[in-house]
Amino acid sequence: MFDARPVDTDYVRHRAAQFRAQVERRLDGSLTEEEFRPLRLMNGVYLQLHAYMLRIAIPYGTIRPDQMRMLAHLAQHYDKGYGHWTTRQNIQFNWPKLVDIPDMLDHLASVGMHAIQTSGNTIRNTTTDAFAGAAPDEIADPRPYAELLRSWSTDHAEFQFLPRKFKIAISGGARDRAIVAAHDIGLRLALRDGKIGFEVWIGGGLGRTPLLGQVVRDFLPEEDLLPYVEAIVATYNLAGRRDNKYKARIKITVSERGIDTMRAEIEEEFLRRRRDFRGVDQEALAQFRDRFAPPSFRNAPTDDYEAERAANPAFRSWTDTNLHPHRVEGYASVIVTFKAHGKTPGDASAEQMRLLADLAEEYGHGDIRISHDQNVVLPHIHKSGLPAIYAALREAGLAVANAGLTSDIIACPGMDYCTLATARSIPIAQEIATHFRDEGLEDEIGKMSIRISGCINACGHHHLGHIGILGLDRAGVENYQITLGGDGYDIPAIGQRAGAGFPAEEVVPAIDRLMRAYLELREEPSERFIDAYRRLGPAPFKAALYPAEAANA
């Protein structure tokens, strides 16, 4: 697995020392908050509703046990004992004191971690599939390419002041588990004549103007990855709008200028940059592949696992729900959900982080992933170790059998933390999760994607939920719009607004009506909500949400 190079460690230590001096100047009054703002954003520090927030990079969601233990240390000594997994496979600490953040960055540097480019108008953390290197449908492990992009983009002199933030995702499987269509650049590994390349998408994004990306190149040879991506970003850097931050993302640039115009300019820029490109991408790529070489998988019996499944219904339920197929026989990937009913989605305590580090070392070849669903994946677990893992997770409150179910909700921090939020997200998520558990409907409903955002910036990715919930302010009162039919995986789609919003106390009853209508309408138990919605269209589901309107129609 990937280890930080010495040059990376030296670099992040240097950046941490720079920021320490900047913090000292802010604290002694030499810098105003406005002057300090661009400096802190360059180091992943935000000013939230109640305190500063530090967002730490976990490149492509891959983290080592020693790094996880360092996050636990930071949570315990500099925060309130927990951190928050984000939808970009990073972690946020919501309560650090500004004076302590330089020390936190020094601690991170000691294990090859940092907070560089986790904010600002630059290229953010490249995300990928949490099951990378383990999923049976992969063309190749996408993480070496993600690391190539990370190395190239970090402190890239040309792209530190883009019109707006810029996000890249890469997917290696036949099924897209990285949601490439919703990113500024999306890359899907592809094969042509036995050679690896990429299908390239541009112009996706959510927020106040949600748009799905479009294919700009149907096949890009592997060796051209860096110059072509650089050509895309360079073209956007010149053509993107800087007069209006709400129209500054590449999705607006593509929408206004058209994909054909963008393609022609990108291709012209690509030919120019490929001719002069001095990168050592192929040499570096070979090194990265070595670092991401698969572990030495073992061949062992799984009798104890099968026996425990037969004897323990709770364990069987957990394995039915929280395991993902592995490419090696006898192995599975374990999804550890941080969505216990009634808890804040995505919050992880220091004790839980240490447990995951221990389990990864003992049973999982030292490999841990953060998923964009705000969960954690142990990607390489031999099934013989699953009974012990389950017992340890259960004791820590992490053995909830709900991966991909109604309570596995993605939710932004909302108005409990964020200065931009116009409504709360966390209490709505908690109420929905506990309601369907208490009603005994969660297992019957089955696979379901619910996503909640506390404002129009859509950090909860509500547009991509089978059911999306957007919290807004209506004359000082929280009001929640519901969208239906979104999806980021099988058939990418932006959810459509169902109708008028609901006050906070009516959201759970509305979702309850929606779920019960789905249970009545589905053809068989295996038909998911999203499949029933596509088959029937929105009308019967809108009727369930707005029964009075349906009665008067």
KEBA-175971 format. One record per residue (C-alpha): residue in three letters; x, y, z. Coordinates in steps of 0.02 Angstrom, whole numbers, padded with zeros to 5 digits, always signed. Last residue first. Example, Ala and Ser with C-alpha at 12.3 -4.5 7.8 and 13.67 -1.06 7.14 Angstrom:
! residues 2
SER+00684-00053+00357;ALA+00615-00225+00390;
END
This chain:
! residues 553
ALA-02852+00819-00438;ASN-02926+00860-00269;ALA-02880+00694-00188;ALA-02704+00702-00263;GLU-02678+00876-00191;ALA-02731+00816-00019;PRO-02620+00662-00032;TYR-02461+00762-00066;LEU-02313+00645-00034;ALA-02410+00489-00084;ALA-02477+00572-00240;LYS-02300+00627-00283;PHE-02249+00445-00274;PRO-02391+00388-00387;ALA-02349+00523-00517;PRO-02157+00512-00522;GLY-02135+00378-00654;LEU-02192+00198-00640;ARG-02042+00099-00702;ARG-01910+00226-00654;TYR-01985+00248-00481;ALA-02000+00061-00457;ASP-01816+00042-00502;ILE-01765+00182-00383;PHE-01866+00104-00242;ARG-01782-00064-00268;GLU-01871-00213-00344;SER-01810-00366-00248;PRO-01969-00376-00143;GLU-02076-00397-00300;GLU-02183-00287-00412;ARG-02163-00131-00306;LEU-02317-00023-00284;GLU-02373-00061-00107;LEU-02198-00054-00033;TYR-02167+00107-00131;ALA-02325+00186-00062;ARG-02267+00141+00114;MET-02099+00224+00081;LEU-02177+00385+00016;ARG-02301+00397+00158;ASP-02158+00375+00282;ILE-02055+00506+00192;ALA-02198+00630+00214;PRO-02221+00582+00398;VAL-02033+00608+00424;VAL-02032+00779+00342;GLU-02185+00850+00428;GLU-02103+00914+00587;ALA-01969+01005+00487;PRO-02091+01104+00380;PHE-02121+01028+00208;GLY-02076+01093+00036;ALA-02189+01110-00114;GLY-02170+00987-00257;ALA-02075+00831-00308;ARG-01912+00913-00358;GLN-01820+00803-00482;GLY-01667+00700-00436;ILE-01518+00716-00552;ALA-01480+00553-00641;PRO-01333+00437-00670;ILE-01397+00263-00720;ASP-01310+00130-00616;TYR-01211+00242-00497;GLY-01250+00422-00455;ASP-01437+00413-00437;GLY-01579+00538-00416;GLY-01758+00484-00438;LEU-01851+00596-00316;THR-01821+00767-00239;ILE-01897+00828-00076;GLN-01894+01009-00021;TYR-01874+01047+00164;ASN-01925+01208+00251;GLU-01845+01285+00404;VAL-01936+01444+00456;GLY-01860+01618+00452;ALA-01961+01677+00303;ARG-01930+01512+00212;ASP-01755+01450+00247;LEU-01702+01296+00151;GLY-01664+01112+00187;LEU-01645+00999+00036;ILE-01696+00816+00049;GLY-01656+00690-00086;ILE-01740+00521-00109;HIS-01656+00405-00232;GLY-01515+00521-00183;LEU-01404+00602-00313;HIS-01476+00779-00299;HIS-01458+00768-00109;HIS-01268+00771-00125;GLY-01251+00812+00061;CYS-01137+00959+00016;ALA-01281+01024-00090;ASN-01234+01210-00100;ILE-01422+01243-00092;CYS-01424+01223+00096;GLY-01439+01094+00235;SER-01415+00946+00119;ILE-01488+00772+00146;ARG-01460+00610+00051;ILE-01567+00453+00056;SER-01511+00303-00048;MET-01615+00146-00025;LYS-01582-00039-00033;GLY-01710-00135+00068;ILE-01884-00071+00114;GLU-01920-00231+00210;ASP-01757-00218+00307;GLU-01797-00040+00363;LEU-01982-00067+00396;GLY-01989-00120+00579;GLU-02079+00042+00626;ASP-01946+00078+00757;ARG-01809+00055+00627;PHE-01904+00162+00504;HIS-01922+00303+00630;THR-01746+00292+00701;ALA-01662+00328+00535;ILE-01784+00463+00480;GLU-01768+00555+00645;GLN-01578+00549+00645;ALA-01566+00612+00466;ILE-01685+00756+00505;PRO-01586+00800+00662;ILE-01422+00803+00563;SER-01478+00911+00417;ARG-01527+01076+00496;ALA-01578+01223+00387;THR-01505+01374+00298;ALA-01325+01317+00299;LEU-01185+01435+00245;THR-01109+01461+00418;CYS-01100+01273+00446;TYR-01102+01187+00614;ASP-01275+01138+00678;MET-01348+01226+00526;GLY-01305+01082+00412;PRO-01166+00956+00448;CYS-01199+00873+00278;ALA-01299+00712+00274;ILE-01276+00545+00187;ILE-01401+00421+00258;ASP-01367+00238+00295;SER-01531+00234+00393;THR-01636+00181+00243;LEU-01520+00041+00189;GLY-01356+00043+00092;ALA-01255-00027+00238;ASN-01378-00055+00380;ALA-01319-00201+00487;VAL-01252-00095+00631;ALA-01092-00173+00696;LEU-01010-00008+00744;GLY-01068+00014+00924;ALA-00893-00023+00993;GLU-00943-00191+01067;ARG-01025-00235+00902;LEU-00869-00190+00805;ALA-00764-00308+00911;ALA-00888-00452+00893;TYR-00904-00422+00706;ILE-00716-00423+00682;ALA-00701-00587+00779;PRO-00837-00670+00675;LEU-00764-00597+00513;GLY-00587-00666+00531;SER-00620-00830+00441;LYS-00696-00729+00300;HIS-00527-00659+00250;ILE-00538-00470+00255;HIS-00463-00361+00119;PRO-00559-00197+00094;LEU-00591-00138+00272;VAL-00712+00000+00222;VAL-00760+00154+00323;ASN-00919+00257+00306;GLN-00960+00436+00256;ASP-01041+00375+00093;HIS-00888+00444+00001;SER-00795+00297+00075;ILE-00643+00303+00189;ARG-00528+00156+00161;ILE-00417+00052+00276;ASP-00276-00070+00234;GLY-00156-00148+00359;HIS-00173-00323+00285;GLY-00351-00333+00351;TYR-00359-00452+00500;GLU-00237-00398+00635;GLU-00177-00232+00563;ALA-00347-00180+00497;LEU-00431-00230+00659;ASP-00311-00127+00763;ALA-00329+00028+00653;LEU-00518+00008+00656;LEU-00514-00002+00846;ARG-00409+00155+00856;MET-00535+00250+00750;GLN-00679+00189+00859;GLU-00591+00249+01017;ALA-00559+00420+00940;SER-00743+00435+00898;ALA-00811+00435+00720;ASP-00952+00549+00658;GLY-01015+00508+00483;PRO-01202+00519+00514;THR-01240+00593+00686;LYS-01318+00456+00794;GLY-01501+00411+00811;HIS-01484+00243+00725;ALA-01300+00199+00702;LYS-01240+00278+00540;PHE-01051+00261+00548;THR-01061+00106+00440;VAL-00916-00016+00435;ILE-00921-00094+00262;VAL-00816-00252+00258;SER-00734-00311+00097;ALA-00738-00499+00074;TYR-00613-00641+00056;GLY-00628-00829+00033;GLU-00605-00820-00155;VAL-00510-00666-00210;ARG-00598-00530-00312;HIS-00699-00476-00161;PRO-00887-00454-00147;HIS-00951-00320-00025;LEU-01005-00360+00152;ASN-01117-00252+00261;THR-01291-00317+00221;ASP-01289-00507+00216;THR-01141-00511+00335;TRP-01234-00405+00461;SER-01392-00509+00448;ARG-01292-00669+00472;PHE-01206-00597+00624;ALA-01374-00551+00700;PRO-01445-00723+00658;ASN-01302-00813+00746;ALA-01289-01003+00727;ALA-01290-01026+00538;ARG-01184-00872+00506;GLU-01064-00927+00642;ALA-01044-01097+00561;GLU-01011-01020+00391;TYR-00876-00908+00463;ASP-00797-01049+00562;ASP-00791-01158+00404;THR-00703-01025+00300;PRO-00544-01126+00267;ALA-00381-01036+00229;ASN-00288-00978+00075;ARG-00197-00818+00115;PHE-00186-00658+00014;SER-00013-00581+00005;PRO-00062-00400-00014;PRO-00103-00320-00182;ALA+00027-00204-00258;PHE-00018-00023-00224;ARG+00160+00032-00193;ASP+00219-00062-00348;ARG+00085+00021-00452;PHE+00143+00189-00387;GLN+00320+00156-00445;ALA+00259+00106-00619;LEU+00154+00264-00625;ALA+00304+00370-00579;GLU+00403+00302-00726;GLN+00254+00323-00841;ASP+00215+00498-00778;VAL+00390+00569-00789;GLY+00323+00742-00834;ARG+00412+00850-00963;PHE+00264+00888-01077;ASP+00311+00996-01225;ARG+00227+00897-01363;ARG+00089+00835-01247;ARG+00053+01014-01196;ARG+00023+01078-01372;LEU-00078+00927-01425;PHE-00181+00941-01266;GLU-00216+01126-01292;GLU-00289+01089-01464;GLU-00388+00942-01395;ILE-00454+01049-01252;GLU-00506+01188-01371;ALA-00599+01068-01487;ARG-00681+00977-01342;MET-00739+01138-01261;THR-00819+01197-01423;ASP-00903+01028-01447;ILE-00963+01020-01266;GLY-01055+01185-01275;ARG-01000+01361-01226;GLU-01132+01399-01094;SER-01155+01222-01026;VAL-00969+01181-01031;THR-00923+01341-00939;ILE-01067+01315-00817;LYS-01006+01139-00775;ILE-00829+01208-00764;ARG-00878+01301-00605;ALA-00881+01492-00606;LYS-01066+01526-00624;TYR-01107+01544-00438;LYS-00940+01633-00414;ASN-00993+01772-00533;ASP-00867+01880-00626;ARG-00732+01746-00630;ARG-00804+01643-00772;GLY-00708+01495-00839;ALA-00624+01511-01010;LEU-00442+01531-00958;ASN-00437+01412-00810;TYR-00559+01297-00900;THR-00437+01272-01044;ALA-00293+01246-00922;VAL-00395+01120-00821;ILE-00439+01019-00976;ALA-00262+01029-01047;GLU-00189+00969-00882;VAL-00307+00821-00886;TYR-00245+00783-01062;PRO-00061+00807-01020;LEU-00078+00695-00866;LEU-00177+00551-00942;ASP-00086+00535-01108;GLU+00009+00375-01065;GLU-00153+00286-01019;PRO-00229+00311-01190;LEU-00388+00419-01189;PHE-00546+00335-01252;ASP-00720+00409-01267;ARG-00654+00586-01248;VAL-00766+00734-01198;VAL-00903+00629-01119;GLN-01029+00741-01033;GLY-01050+00782-00849;LEU-01214+00786-00756;LEU-01278+00955-00700;PRO-01342+01026-00536;THR-01356+01216-00534;ARG-01372+01269-00351;GLY-01244+01140-00297;LEU-01207+00983-00399;GLY-01068+00953-00524;GLY-01024+00876-00691;GLY-00935+00971-00829;ILE-00811+00845-00896;TRP-00807+00659-00932;VAL-00659+00558-00996;GLU-00668+00373-01041;PHE-00496+00313-00994;GLY-00360+00198-01057;ILE-00292+00023-01032;LYS-00236-00077-01183;GLY-00305-00246-01239;ASP-00372-00177-01403;ARG-00469-00048-01305;LEU-00497-00064-01118;ALA-00578+00066-01007;LEU-00548+00152-00840;ARG-00677+00285-00805;LEU-00619+00463-00773;GLY-00731+00605-00714;ILE-00675+00786-00721;ASP-00779+00925-00643;HIS-00872+00788-00553;ALA-01051+00722-00548;ALA-01033+00601-00694;VAL-00885+00515-00610;ILE-00994+00447-00469;ALA-00850+00348-00390;ARG-00936+00177-00382;ASP-00954+00161-00571;ARG-00998-00020-00606;ALA-00879-00102-00730;GLY-00745-00050-00608;GLY-00597+00068-00609;SER-00674+00236-00565;ILE-00586+00403-00555;ALA-00650+00565-00479;ILE-00586+00743-00502;LYS-00645+00901-00414;PHE-00607+01084-00449;LYS-00639+01234-00337;ARG-00680+01396-00429;PRO-00607+01517-00558;LEU-00439+01433-00529;PHE-00309+01511-00415;GLN-00184+01373-00374;PHE-00188+01298-00549;GLU-00033+01361-00639;ALA+00088+01332-00495;HIS+00036+01153-00464;ASP+00046+01147-00272;THR-00018+00968-00272;SER-00092+00931-00444;TRP+00041+00816-00514;SER+00065+00713-00356;ARG-00123+00695-00332;LEU-00150+00650-00515;LEU-00018+00513-00507;GLU-00093+00456-00342;ALA-00263+00441-00425;TYR-00185+00344-00567;PRO-00104+00224-00444;ARG-00273+00216-00354;PRO-00376+00155-00502;ASP-00342-00031-00472;ALA-00368-00111-00641;ILE-00512-00169-00751;GLU-00609-00195-00592;ASP-00764-00306-00580;PRO-00704-00414-00435;ALA-00682-00267-00315;ALA-00526-00275-00205;GLY-00398-00155-00278;ALA-00518-00010-00262;PHE-00664-00050-00146;ALA-00678+00130-00082;ASP-00694+00183-00265;THR-00609+00346-00308;THR-00582+00525-00254;THR-00452+00652-00307;ASN-00434+00776-00164;ARG-00459+00955-00222;ILE-00388+01048-00372;THR-00388+01233-00330;ASN-00506+01371-00284;GLY-00487+01350-00096;SER-00508+01202+00019;THR-00435+01028+00048;GLN-00288+01087-00056;ILE-00160+01053+00083;ALA-00228+00976+00243;HIS-00083+00859+00279;MET-00030+00678+00306;GLY+00138+00589+00294;VAL+00138+00516+00470;SER+00247+00650+00552;ALA+00163+00781+00442;LEU-00001+00749+00531;HIS+00075+00787+00700;ASP+00149+00948+00632;LEU-00020+00995+00559;MET-00102+00969+00729;ASP+00031+01078+00811;PRO-00007+01214+00684;ILE-00194+01193+00723;ASP-00176+01221+00911;VAL-00182+01412+00914;LEU-00336+01407+00803;LYS-00430+01302+00930;PRO-00501+01143+00856;TRP-00690+01109+00859;ASN-00753+01041+00693;PHE-00621+00914+00645;GLN-00651+00858+00468;ILE-00601+00696+00381;ASN-00577+00658+00196;GLN-00658+00534+00077;ARG-00740+00673-00025;THR-00910+00639+00054;THR-00838+00683+00224;TRP-00797+00580+00378;HIS-00819+00680+00540;GLY-00699+00678+00686;TYR-00720+00635+00870;GLY-00656+00666+01046;LYS-00707+00847+01066;ASP-00558+00916+00969;TYR-00373+00943+01003;HIS-00319+00800+01116;GLN-00444+00661+01080;ALA-00483+00699+00899;LEU-00299+00732+00859;HIS-00247+00567+00937;ALA-00383+00473+00843;LEU-00322+00552+00681;MET-00147+00492+00726;ARG-00214+00317+00756;MET-00289+00320+00581;GLN-00119+00370+00511;ASP-00036+00226+00601;PRO-00169+00108+00532;ARG-00141+00166+00352;ILE-00264+00269+00250;THR-00336+00260+00075;GLY-00485+00374+00038;TYR-00421+00433-00132;PRO-00301+00548-00038;ILE-00353+00569+00145;ALA-00338+00757+00160;ILE-00378+00841+00326;ARG-00514+00971+00346;LEU-00487+01084+00497;MET-00637+01181+00563;TYR-00631+01344+00661;ALA-00767+01373+00787;HIS-00953+01405+00814;LEU-01028+01437+00642;GLN-00876+01381+00543;LEU-00714+01470+00501;TYR-00622+01354+00382;VAL-00444+01286+00389;GLY-00384+01173+00249;ASN-00209+01246+00234;MET-00235+01358+00082;LEU-00397+01411+00166;ARG-00297+01475+00314;LEU-00192+01590+00205;PRO-00340+01652+00102;ARG-00433+01701+00263;PHE-00290+01783+00358;GLU-00308+01951+00271;GLU-00496+01951+00304;GLU-00469+01894+00483;THR-00348+02038+00508;LEU-00163+02001+00514;SER-00038+02082+00632;GLY-00164+02057+00773;ASP-00055+01949+00885;LEU-00163+01796+00849;ARG-00162+01822+00660;ARG+00026+01846+00656;GLU+00051+01688+00758;VAL-00065+01595+00640;GLN+00039+01649+00491;ALA+00200+01591+00574;ARG+00123+01421+00609;PHE+00061+01415+00429;GLN+00237+01427+00361;ALA+00297+01290+00478;ALA+00155+01177+00421;ARG+00201+01208+00239;HIS+00381+01160+00272;ARG+00328+01002+00364;VAL+00213+00960+00217;TYR+00357+00976+00094;ASP+00482+00875+00195;THR+00354+00735+00214;ASP+00313+00736+00029;VAL+00497+00731-00018;PRO+00518+00581+00097;ARG+00383+00485-00003;ALA+00219+00446+00083;ASP+00181+00260+00089;PHE+00050+00180-00024;MET+00000+00000+00000;
END
